[in-house]
Amino acid sequence: MRQSDWKAVFDAAGRAALEHLDSLAERPVMPAADHATIRAALDRPPTAAGIDPARVVGDLAVDLEPYVAAQAGGRYFGFVVGGLHPASFGAELLVTAWDQNAPMFAATPGVAVAEELAAQWLVELLRLPRQSSVGFVTGGQMASFTCLAAARHEVLRAVGWNVEADGLTGAPPVTVVVKAGAHATVLRALRFLGIGERAVVTVDCDDQDRVRPDALARALHAIDGPTIAAVECGNVNTGAFDDFAAVADLADEHRAAGNPTWVHVDGAVMLLAAASPAMAGSVVGLDRLDSWSTDGHKLLNVAYDCGIAICRNAAAHRAAMSVQAAYLEQGTGARDPLDWGPEFSRRARGVPVYATLRSLGRDGVAELVERTSRLARRFADALRDSGRAVIVNEVVPNQVLVRWLARDGEHGHLADEVMAGVRAEGSAFFSGTTYRGERLMRISVSDWATDEHDIDRAVEALLRHARLAAG
């Protein structure tokens, strides 16, 4: 075996990693540099002879680290971005060092079993049907894709069509129902699956972007044949939960009328709410639906990338994803990860989930859900009480929508000014959204490391820039 100076590489990377992690509490959340500056710092083309690996890593740390956003530092409130839990960090180091290509038990038995256990623990933690299958994929996008592929398989199988063998040409039409506030990744997944956005039936939501059961009922009554519906556990703007019990009742009625039906739950933002006793009232009926997707790298705080696809009907899940080849070693009786996701070559991304769940424990996961939601309410209360902002949504989980109040009525312009000022000084990071035609600021509290001090520091910066922008 060709040897390398692993210690020198590890020392260079480890030293830089620890310096970065130790700096998170006080470093600027967003680096102050433009594209040209960053490119100039990194533009070191390969030489003919190459460079020692430890030196390359050391150079990379020096050249790139100043331009890395402090997403794991507790004051990154943009988009829906979790931090890096220490157990996940440690597991990621091991997974990288072990360098396991993890599609099958036969190829790498240890990590396959770790992922099998992580899958089992997730299903139990979320109080989902015990027979549910789990796939670890790259993110919420591919988790929804995986679940919707299983849905497409099952509703077409029920009318005698094998979509994996025969494709969609000539297949009975599948009608997909989504709500007006559905996340773009659901529609994108439908494009990947050959269903297309124009084939979608869109139903109305209430003022919190919850699907209206009466609108869903009317849509379903007008549909004959295979049907897929998509709802949400945590809307990306408002954080709202759909009425899962009402949706489940409507799906049962639609099936009873002779229409094969599958309901998918996009839970990228808040599927973990199902692990919290305090959130039990928000997820009634969730376990009656057919599939659930989420991002492990959001609220669970495992490293990027990690998405999780869960299906009640394991046979449909496996039929949509599995592949056979003569050179593979399958049929061992153990769980093969390639049966549950779209990848062949894949990182053992379920191992950090295993480690993080063990570290947090059941109570720790529930506390994480409840604490981030409580901190979101702290944000909302402070901004509302200032008189300079209106909170647009009902703050139930960890998402907040903010309208900054401008004297001239240009509230959206003020939102962008406030966000830009806070970003530029590096005290925190916020992102915006256009919600029902109005430009607003979004706050997502999704990092395990965020505490009350982070919230209060960010609020002070926001209000200071709001006063400056108001003149």
DOKELUM-194490 format. One record per residue (C-alpha): x, y, z; residue in one letter. Coordinates in steps of 0.02 Angstrom, whole numbers, plus 50000, padded with zeros to 5 digits. Last residue first. Layout:
BEGIN
XYZa
...
END
This chain:
BEGIN
483395291650466g
482265276350449a
483735266050387a
484745270350541l
483305266050657r
483025249250570a
484905246250577h
484895248150765r
483325237650781l
484105223250684l
485755224050778a
484895223950948e
483785209450893v
485315199550838a
486175201851005r
484585197251098d
484365181350995i
486175176051013d
486125179251200h
484555168651215e
485435153551139d
485815146550968t
486975131350968a
485635118550917w
485365128750759d
483665129850676s
482965147050720v
482295153050552s
481915171450531i
481175178050370r
481125196350318m
479685202050209l
479345208050031r
477485207049996e
476635198549850g
475885184549951r
477575181450033y
479115187649944t
480515181050052t
482025187850142g
483595180850221s
484405184650388f
486215183650445f
486935189950608a
488245202050678s
489265202150518g
489265221050495e
488725219050313a
487405206150352r
486555217350480v
486525231950360g
485895221450214a
484485214150319m
483915231350375v
483965238450199e
483035223450126d
481645224950255a
481555243850225l
481245241050040h
479835228950083g
479005241350200h
478925255450074e
477505263850172g
478425280450183d
478675278750370r
479335261150349a
478715247050459l
479745231150446w
478635216150408r
479325200450490v
478955182050459l
479555170250597v
479955151550588q
480375140250736n
478725131950781p
477105140750824v
477405158850778v
475745164050701e
476325173750551n
476495191950501v
477485198750647i
477425217550632v
478965228350652a
479565245050721r
478465245550875g
479875237750977s
478645225651059d
478405216550895r
480285214350870l
480555207951047a
479035196451044d
479505188750876a
481305185150925f
480775177451091r
479475167350996r
480855160450886a
481845156351044l
480375145951108r
480265136650944s
482135133150948t
481955127051128r
480455115751095e
481215106550948v
482905104751034l
482065099051195e
481145085251100a
482785079551021v
483645079951190g
482265069851273d
482455055851146r
484345055651160g
485425069851101l
487055060051088s
486305043851024r
485255053250896l
486795062950840t
487855047350819a
486575037450717y
486215052850610v
488095054650585p
488085036450522v
486615039050403g
487725048950284r
488735033750234a
489255042350073r
488505035649913r
488915026549753s
487305019249688f
486105033349725e
484215034549704p
483715029449880g
482965014949979w
483604999049897d
485345006649880l
485505006150070p
485554986950076d
484754980450236r
485334962950283a
484564946950216g
486094943750109t
485054945549950g
486294956649863q
488084955049808e
488184965549650l
489024959149491y
487414952549414a
486464968749437a
484844972849526q
484094989849564v
482994996149705s
482185013449707m
480355012649654a
480094994449703a
480914997549872r
479775011949917h
478235002649855a
478694987449961a
479084998250112a
477335005750114n
477395017850262r
478785027450176c
480175038050251i
481425048650153a
482825057150251i
484005070350184g
485815072750234c
487195083550162d
487775092950255y
488185089450436a
486905083950564v
485925097650651n
484275088350680l
483405104850639l
484085106750464k
485475095050409h
484375079850437g
483205086750306d
481455079350301t
480285068250202s
478705059050253w
477665045850166s
475935038050176d
474825047450297l
474035040850457r
475565044950563d
475285063550540l
473525062150609g
473825073950755v
475435083450720v
475085100550794s
474305094150956g
475845083650992a
477015098650988m
477355098751176a
477625079951171p
479055082951047s
479635069250928a
478285073350799a
478995090950793a
480495082950708l
479535084350544l
479835103050558m
480655111450409v
480945097350284a
479295089150329g
478545087850155d
477155075350192v
476595063750052h
474815057450034v
474505042449922w
472845038049839t
472185024149727p
470435030249681n
468985018249707g
467785029249807a
468495021649968a
470185028349917r
469495046149905h
468625044350073e
470235038350154d
471195052950077a
469895065150146l
470055057750321d
471955058450311a
471895076750258v
470745080950404a
471905071950526a
473435080250450f
472805098050469d
474325106550392d
475695113050504f
476275131050494a
478095136650493g
477545152950413t
478765154150269n
479495136750243v
477895128350301n
478145115750439g
477425098350419c
476765100450244e
475535092850120v
475705083449956a
474315073749869a
474505059349745i
473015052449650t
472715037649534p
470975038249459g
469515050249459d
469735068049520i
468365081149545a
467965075349722h
469805076849765l
469865095249718a
468285099349815r
468955090349970a
470625099449957l
469725116149953a
468675111350105d
470235105250195p
471095122050169r
472965118950158v
473925128950287r
474825143950213d
474535154450369q
473135165050292d
472225149450234d
472755139250084c
471955136249915d
472175120949804v
473365117949660t
473085103649539v
474725098249461v
474875092149281a
475655108649232r
477125105649349e
477705089849263g
477405071449294i
479065065449224g
479785060849394l
481105074449386f
479735087249355r
478785080649505l
480355082849611a
480445100949555r
478655103849610l
479075096749781v
480685106849787t
479725122949759a
478865121449926h
476975120949925a
476075137049974g
474685135449845a
474305117849902k
474725102249806v
473675089249716v
474475077149593v
473405068149465t
474155052349389v
473595048449211p
473475030149161p
475105025449075a
475295026548886g
477045033548897t
477455034149083l
478785020749092g
478465002349057d
479604993249178a
479745005649321e
477975012049288v
477174995049308n
475324998349273w
473884987849339g
472795001049420v
473514998549596a
475264997949521r
474975015749459l
474565022249634v
476025012449706e
477405017149586h
476975035649583r
476945035849774a
478635027249784a
479325040149662a
478505053649769l
479435047249922c
481105046949832t
480865064149753f
480335071349921s
481935064549999a
482915070749849m
482385088649879q
482475087050068g
484305082650060g
485645070749997t
484815054050032v
484605042350181f
483155030550144g
481925024250273v
480585010650272s
479025011050380s
478504994950467q
478425003550637r
477135016350581p
477755033650631l
478015039750809r
479395051750756l
480635044150879l
480165026350830e
480395029650645v
482015038850679l
482695024850789w
482375011750654q
483255022150522a
484745025350635a
484835006650668l
484885002350484e
486145016350454e
487315008850585a
487044991750506v
487574997950335a
489035007150415v
489744990750478g
489354979550330p
490304989050195t
490204980950023a
489104966150071a
487914977450167f
487634987350009m
487675005149941p
488975012250061a
490595017849979n
491575018850140q
492985031450159d
493425026250338w
494275043050363a
492785052550294t
491535042650397v
492625045150551l
492735063850531l
490875064550494e
490525055150655a
491475068050755g
490555082550674f
488875073850696s
489225071450881a
489735089650896p
488105095650817h
488395106350663l
487135120150635g
485445119950550g
484955130650403v
483185135550356v
483415151150245f
484315163950352g
484485164150541f
486355162050558y
486725168350734r
487085151750823g
488805148650748g
488525133950632a
488185144450478q
489725155050507a
489955158950322a
491655154150251v
492635167950164y
494045169550290p
494245150450286e
494645149550101l
496465155050081d
497205150150250v
496285133650265a
496605129550083l
498455133350103d
498575121450250g
497645107950155v
498775109850004v
500315109750117r
499755093650200a
499445085850029p
501205089649961d
501085099149798i
500945094149615g
502325091949487a
501515100649340a
500695113749449t
498825114249483p
498065131649470p
498035142549627r
496505153749604d
495845153349783l
496215171049842a
495815178449672a
494145169449668r
493685176149839i
494085194049791t
493175192849624a
491595185749703h
491445199449834d
492025199450012a
491305203650184a
491115186450258p
489405182650336m
489245177950519v
490695188850571p
491715179250701r
491215180150885e
490405163650934a
491065154250783l
492915156850817s
493175140650915d
492415130750770l
493585138950645h
495135136550752e
494615118450780l
494445115350594a
496105123750554a
497035113150681r
496155097350623g
496525100450439a
498375103750462a
498575090450595d
497615077750492f
498695081150339v
500305079750440a
499665064050526k
499165055750363w
500925056550293d
500525045250148s
500885027050115q
500645017149955r
500005000050000m
END
